Amino acid sequence: MAVYTEVTDEELRAFIADYAIGEVISCKGIAEGVENSNYLLVTTDGPYILTLYEKRVNPADLPFFLGLMRHLAARGIVCPQPVPGRDGEALRVLAGRPAVIVTFLTGMWPRRILPEHCAALGTALAQLHLAGADYATPRPNSLSLDGWRALVAATADGADGVKPGLKAALADELAALAALWPGRDGRPSLPQGIIHADLFPDNVFFRDGALSGLIDFYFACSDMLAYDLAICLNAWCFEPDGAFNVTKSRLLLANYAKVRPLTAAEVAALPLLARGSALRFLLTRLYDWVNTPAGALVKRKDPLEYLHKLRFHQQARSLADYGLAPEELT
């Protein structure tokens, strides 16, 4: 979450008049994250989240995201729900941006990741994948190989200013992944479905020690289910000092597999998928690092954190590097 677009009091009052959610008490920008403008909106009916869609979000994709949240909630996944206006429409325009109000989830994301958080995440991710299996609306992943190529080109001029040699390292890794990526150039693919694609700790809420909900579905798409698991390995299983925590990895993977067992091909591909995930977030962080507009209420994230993670996965040769034997997941 972040704030790129400021909303005036007059714009907000006119916008809220189209809803039956009471009168505005407060509306405060949320600075975490990097994608959309988000506000904590409090009315006499309670708290909500107001989102204005920016940057990489294609307005044509918004019905997919909003419909997915309704679909998942109907199947027991706790996630925000779009709030319709008086006319029944949830998607509207505010300050020249597509905008929506969603319900507020109680809980907090874990600032210090513990092994039990990773165990609960594995279960929740598998449940999410199963719940999304019959969501009929597809959306290709715009941040897979073709998207990475575009980002490598878009960051080429600034990469070496962040770290000498980074431009060449990114080009080399992209070429290596393109030669191996499942489902490309005649290579067999892996089981597909709807994935969250951005399930970082700040998108997972806990309350009283239990996982209480998932948020921020604005990168959700159709892709390999195991790729979503690889994203979580990167986001949850590295310590602040950069060390990979095999206990957290083991709990994440094993609890996922208890709900949705992995195929042998998925297990074998996990190190490769983790490399792809690391490259994806390295590139988007790098792009934001060199392109975030001055004055935006947003905290840029260090792209080099993901270069370190990429180096770890490049050296991994099997699931043993992640604390498991293959037979534990199938």
C-alpha positions in Angstrom: 0.0 0.0 0.0 1.0 3.6 -0.6 -0.3 7.1 -1.4 0.4 8.6 -4.8 -2.9 10.4 -5.3 -4.1 12.9 -2.8 -7.9 13.2 -2.3 -9.4 16.5 -1.2 -12.1 16.7 1.4 -14.6 17.8 -1.2 -13.8 14.9 -3.5 -14.1 12.5 -0.6 -17.5 13.8 0.6 -18.9 13.6 -2.9 -17.6 10.1 -3.4 -18.9 8.7 0.0 -22.3 10.2 -0.8 -22.8 7.4 -3.3 -22.5 4.8 -0.5 -24.7 3.8 2.5 -21.8 3.5 4.9 -22.4 6.5 7.2 -20.6 9.8 7.5 -16.8 10.2 7.2 -15.0 10.5 10.6 -11.4 10.3 9.2 -9.4 9.3 6.1 -5.7 8.7 6.6 -3.2 7.6 4.0 -1.3 4.3 4.4 2.4 4.5 3.5 3.3 0.8 3.4 3.7 -0.9 0.0 4.4 0.5 -3.5 1.5 -0.2 -5.8 -1.8 1.8 -5.2 -3.0 4.7 -3.2 -4.6 3.4 0.0 -6.4 5.1 2.8 -7.8 3.9 6.1 -11.4 5.3 5.9 -13.4 5.5 9.1 -17.1 6.3 9.0 -19.9 6.2 11.5 -20.5 2.6 10.4 -16.9 1.5 11.1 -13.5 1.2 9.3 -12.9 0.5 5.6 -10.1 0.6 3.2 -10.3 3.0 0.2 -8.1 2.1 -2.7 -7.2 4.2 -5.8 -5.6 2.1 -8.5 -2.3 3.4 -9.9 0.8 2.3 -11.8 0.9 -1.3 -13.0 -2.8 -2.0 -12.4 -4.7 -2.2 -15.7 -8.3 -0.9 -15.2 -9.5 -3.7 -17.4 -8.2 -6.2 -14.8 -10.2 -4.7 -11.9 -13.4 -6.8 -12.4 -11.1 -9.9 -12.3 -9.7 -8.9 -8.9 -13.0 -7.8 -7.3 -14.8 -10.9 -8.6 -12.0 -13.1 -7.3 -12.3 -11.7 -3.8 -16.1 -12.4 -3.8 -15.4 -15.9 -5.2 -12.9 -16.8 -2.5 -15.0 -15.4 0.3 -17.9 -17.6 -0.8 -15.6 -20.6 -0.4 -14.4 -19.7 3.1 -11.2 -17.7 2.4 -11.2 -14.6 4.7 -10.4 -11.6 2.5 -11.6 -8.1 1.9 -14.9 -7.7 0.1 -15.8 -4.9 -2.3 -18.5 -2.5 -0.9 -21.1 -1.6 -3.5 -22.5 1.9 -3.8 -26.2 2.7 -3.7 -26.4 1.7 -7.3 -24.9 -1.7 -6.7 -21.6 -1.0 -8.3 -18.4 -1.3 -6.4 -15.9 0.1 -8.9 -16.1 3.9 -9.2 -13.8 6.9 -10.0 -12.2 9.2 -7.4 -9.7 12.0 -8.1 -9.4 10.7 -11.7 -8.5 7.2 -10.6 -10.5 3.9 -10.6 -11.4 3.4 -6.9 -13.1 1.0 -4.6 -14.0 0.7 -1.0 -13.4 -2.7 0.6 -14.2 -4.1 4.0 -11.7 -3.9 6.8 -10.1 -7.0 8.2 -9.1 -7.3 11.8 -5.6 -8.5 12.8 -2.1 -7.4 12.1 0.7 -8.6 9.9 3.6 -10.2 11.7 6.6 -7.8 11.9 8.8 -10.7 13.2 8.2 -13.9 11.3 8.0 -17.0 13.5 8.0 -20.7 12.3 4.3 -21.0 13.3 3.5 -18.1 11.0 5.0 -20.1 8.1 3.1 -23.2 9.0 -0.2 -21.3 9.0 0.7 -19.6 5.7 1.3 -23.0 4.0 -2.1 -24.2 5.0 -3.8 -20.9 3.9 -2.0 -20.8 0.6 -3.1 -24.3 -0.3 -6.7 -23.5 0.7 -6.6 -20.4 -1.5 -5.4 -22.5 -4.4 -8.2 -25.0 -4.0 -10.8 -22.3 -3.5 -9.7 -20.6 -6.7 -9.8 -23.8 -8.8 -13.3 -23.1 -10.1 -12.9 -19.4 -10.7 -13.6 -19.4 -14.4 -12.1 -16.0 -15.3 -8.5 -16.3 -16.4 -5.9 -13.6 -16.2 -2.4 -14.2 -17.6 0.5 -13.3 -15.4 1.9 -10.0 -16.8 4.9 -10.3 -14.5 6.3 -13.6 -15.8 9.0 -14.1 -18.4 7.8 -11.5 -20.9 7.2 -9.0 -18.2 10.7 -9.6 -16.8 12.2 -8.9 -20.2 10.4 -5.6 -20.3 11.6 -4.7 -16.8 15.2 -5.7 -17.6 15.1 -3.3 -20.5 13.4 -0.6 -18.5 15.9 -0.7 -15.7 19.1 -1.1 -17.8 20.2 2.5 -17.6 19.9 2.6 -13.8 20.9 -0.9 -12.7 24.6 -0.4 -12.4 24.0 2.8 -10.4 22.4 0.6 -7.8 25.1 -2.0 -7.9 28.0 -2.2 -10.4 27.5 -5.2 -12.7 23.8 -5.6 -11.9 22.7 -4.9 -15.5 24.7 -7.8 -16.9 23.7 -10.1 -13.9 20.0 -9.5 -14.6 20.4 -10.1 -18.3 22.3 -13.4 -17.7 19.7 -14.6 -15.2 16.8 -13.8 -17.5 18.5 -15.8 -20.3 19.1 -18.8 -18.0 15.5 -18.8 -16.7 14.1 -18.5 -20.2 16.0 -21.6 -21.3 14.5 -23.6 -18.4 11.1 -22.1 -17.5 8.2 -24.7 -17.5 5.6 -24.4 -20.2 7.8 -22.4 -22.6 9.3 -23.5 -25.9 7.6 -26.9 -25.7 8.7 -27.7 -22.2 5.9 -29.3 -20.1 4.1 -27.0 -17.7 3.1 -27.5 -14.1 -0.4 -27.6 -12.5 -2.0 -24.2 -13.1 -4.6 -22.2 -11.3 -5.4 -18.8 -9.7 -2.4 -17.6 -7.6 -2.1 -14.6 -5.2 1.4 -13.8 -6.6 2.2 -11.3 -3.8 1.6 -13.0 -0.5 4.2 -11.2 1.5 3.9 -10.9 5.3 2.2 -7.5 5.1 -0.6 -9.2 3.1 -1.3 -11.8 5.8 -3.1 -10.9 9.0 -2.9 -12.7 12.3 -5.0 -12.3 15.4 -4.5 -14.1 18.8 -1.8 -16.3 17.1 -4.1 -17.5 14.3 -4.1 -16.5 10.7 -7.1 -14.1 10.3 -7.2 -13.1 6.7 -5.4 -12.4 3.4 -5.4 -9.1 1.6 -4.1 -7.3 -1.6 -5.2 -9.5 -4.5 -4.1 -7.0 -7.2 -1.4 -9.2 -8.6 -3.6 -12.3 -8.6 -3.5 -14.2 -11.9 -3.5 -17.6 -13.6 -0.1 -19.3 -13.4 1.7 -22.3 -11.9 0.5 -23.0 -8.4 4.0 -23.9 -7.2 5.2 -20.5 -8.4 3.0 -19.0 -5.7 4.7 -21.3 -3.1 8.1 -20.1 -4.4 7.2 -16.5 -3.9 6.3 -17.3 -0.3 9.6 -19.1 0.3 11.4 -15.8 -0.7 9.1 -13.6 1.3 8.8 -15.6 4.5 11.9 -17.9 5.0 14.9 -15.5 4.9 16.0 -13.9 8.1 16.8 -10.2 8.4 20.5 -11.0 8.2 19.9 -12.8 4.9 20.2 -16.4 6.1 17.7 -18.9 4.8 15.7 -20.6 7.6 15.1 -24.2 6.7 12.8 -24.7 9.7 10.4 -22.0 8.3 10.8 -23.5 4.8 10.0 -27.0 6.0 6.9 -25.9 7.8 5.6 -23.8 5.0 6.1 -26.5 2.4 4.9 -29.4 4.5 1.7 -27.7 5.7 0.9 -26.7 2.1 1.4 -30.3 1.0 -1.0 -31.6 3.7 -3.8 -29.7 2.0 -2.6 -29.9 -1.6 0.1 -32.5 -2.3 2.6 -31.4 -4.9 3.5 -33.4 -8.0 7.0 -34.8 -8.4 7.5 -32.2 -11.2 6.5 -29.4 -8.9 8.9 -30.5 -6.3 11.8 -30.8 -8.7 11.0 -27.3 -10.1 10.9 -25.4 -6.8 14.5 -24.1 -6.8 14.0 -22.9 -10.4 10.6 -21.3 -9.5 12.2 -19.6 -6.5 14.9 -18.1 -8.8 12.2 -16.8 -11.0 10.3 -15.3 -8.1 13.5 -13.7 -6.8 14.2 -12.1 -10.2 10.6 -10.8 -10.5 10.7 -8.9 -7.2 14.3 -7.8 -7.8 13.2 -6.2 -11.0 10.0 -4.6 -9.8 11.8 -3.2 -6.8 14.6 -1.9 -9.0 12.1 -0.3 -11.3 10.4 1.4 -8.4 13.8 2.4 -6.9 14.7 4.4 -9.9 11.2 5.6 -10.9 9.3 6.5 -7.7 8.1 10.1 -8.1 9.4 12.7 -5.7 7.1 13.5 -2.9 5.1 10.2 -3.1 4.1 8.9 0.3 5.7 5.5 -0.2 8.6 3.5 1.3 10.9 2.2 -1.5 12.1 -1.4 -1.0 15.7 -2.4 -1.4 16.1 -4.4 -4.7 19.4 -5.9 -3.6 17.7 -7.9 -0.9 16.3 -10.0 -3.7 19.7 -10.3 -5.4 21.0 -12.0 -2.3 18.0 -14.4 -2.4 18.5 -15.1 -6.0 22.1 -16.1 -5.3 20.9 -18.6 -2.7 18.5 -20.3 -5.1 21.1 -20.3 -7.9 23.2 -22.5 -5.7 20.3 -24.8 -4.6 20.3 -28.2 -6.3 17.4 -30.0 -4.7 14.7 -29.8 -2.1 17.2 -30.8 0.5 18.5 -27.2 0.4 15.1 -26.2 1.6 15.0 -28.6 4.5 12.9 -31.4 3.0 13.1 -34.7 1.1 10.9 -34.8 -2.1 8.7 -37.7 -0.7 7.5 -35.4 2.1 5.5 -33.2 -0.3 4.0 -35.6 -2.8 
